[in-house]
Amino acid sequence: MIRHTARVAARALSRGLRGVSDSSSEERIENVFEPFSKQQASLYLHWPYCLRRCSYCNFNKYIPRENNDNIMTECLQRETETLLHLSQVSCITSVFFGGGTPSLAQPSTIAAVLETVSRQANLSNKAEVTLEVNPTPMGKSKLEDFCCAGVNRFSIGVQSLQDEHLKLLGRDHSYRQALQTIEEARRLCPGRVSVDVMFGRPGQSVQAWESELSELLKVCDDHVSLYQLTLERGTQLFTQVQRGELALPAEEVVAEMYQRARTTLHQHGFLQYEVSNFARHNAVSHHNMSYWKGRQYIGVGPGAHGRFVLPAEGGSVREARTQTLEPDVWIREVQQRGHGTRRRIPLSHLQLLEEVLVMGMRMTAGINHKHWEMFSPRLTLNQVFGTSTEVQELLQRGQLLLDDRGLRCSWDGLALLDSMLPALLLQLERQISLVDKGDHPSPNHASEVYVS
């Protein structure tokens, strides 16, 4: 059981950093929790290709051997059609093109996919449509065409404003090119440009990080995402550190970088609304908020993940779906049967609540009682966590808050979310097992369907 809770925590936290504003700040940035609806979903599309592999990256990405933009476009459209039909959702609330390097795709590909979405479901012209952008001259030159294709928000992978560190990370852009891309993106989509930056890099000091962040704040728009560099097995950077060729900053130094960044961003009007994400003027990422609030999302493209119900197949519970990783195999499967789904896992009641808990606790607003009740009508937050000795200790330390607003981390507690999640997950599993009494499958024995 302990191994299972640790695995759930690690899987969910792998999406970002492993930190809350005062109550008035939370109220200004928190969106109202809409009722959960099987008729709505967000859509993620994965473009798997990059021109080169960064030294730290273990994402599902490939160096293209030839130009197959037309085939990729057709397959992205067809899989989108298939999965939207299976989900029977009537409204797509947001679209996110990630990768890989989706800014390598042609704007016509983006336009074609969005047209397909609009034919299958309602896609409001006010819906957030985000594209990840590599800040190279090529990426910058296509921004206006992407806007014409339907993109209205850019997420720019700056990572560093120091050329020597960009080279170390294997990035193919320079500091000056990053600034030029940010400037052009802000011209086209003012208030809807997010900048990703990484800290805890080899040889980085707290002072250098503060200086870099100050420089970034002079040019960035209204959204900043901070990510701690983590070593991923199988990457070039992992090997270099293992051999002693490079050294990452000490754990306490990285923790200080995070806290200094939070304070600096707050001083500049940015409110932290999630572990790694900060926004001013309420410029939050609505697409990512749908993940953290436990809503349905559909994943299209090689290696994409999804969480949605399949009414078209008589389904009534949410499934976790994973698409085939390798692009050439995925293309063949989509051409043969309309989709490249490789694995389907029906989520048990416990598994669904685990995801709601882990993702919801990433937000500074945490999980309110009404939101929890939509997924757990039989057990309230107080019933699950109010009697736990371990949770009481976290409450007494001031790291966790459980009150009439719901369950959330304190300012200090959010920076320690990794260490608190196992205790929360273990308590959730205990309480659900007492109530369910075997009515639901064990999370370790959920029925997995591998599609051949």
Secondary structure, DSSP 8 states (H G I E B T S, - for coil): -HHHHHHHHHHHHTTS------HHHHHHH--------TTEEEEEEEE-B-SS--TT--SS-B--SS--HHHHHHHHHHHHHHHHHHHT-SEEEEEEEEES-GGGS-HHHHHHHHHHHHHHSB--TTSEEEEEE--SHHHHHTHHHHHHHT--EEEEEEE-S-HHHHHHTT-S--HHHHHHHHHHHHHHSTT-EEEEEEES-TT--HHHHHHHHHHHHHH--SEEEEEE----TTSHHHHHHHTTS-----HHHHHHHHHHHHHHHHHTT-EEEETTEEESTT---HHHHHHHTT--EEEESTT-EEEEE-GGGT--SEEEEEE-SSHHHHHHHHHHHS--EEEEEE--HHHHHHHHHHHHTTBTT-B-HHHHHHH-SSS-HHHHHTT-HHHHHHHHTTSEEEETTEEEE-HHHHTTHHHHHHHHHHHHHHHHHHHHTTSS--GGG---EE--
